[in-house]
Amino acid sequence: MSDFQDRGEAARRAAGIDGTAGDAQDIRHRFVLDEPTGGCLLCGLAETYRQHIDRPLGCGWCYEEQGEEVHPHPECKVKAEA
């Protein structure tokens, strides 16, 4: 398994998505930036993909929900500092 696949699998588990990147493409989810590829770590597609909801935060991993910052991603440094 590649590093991208490992990071994607961990991110999908953290987001509550069961399955592969292809499975995540069928589910509305938040865009989670994968720095090396520039795509979504959950589904592998660009930020503009129709299934992406909410806006990503400056950390590149997490999102805003109902006006509050949510930092659930295991690699998020903001979460670790909190």
Protein Blocks (a to p, Z undefined) as FASTA:
>chain_A
ZZklmmmmmmmmmnopacdfklmmmpccdddddfknopafklopafklmkbgcjddfkom
acceehiacdfbfklmklmmZZ
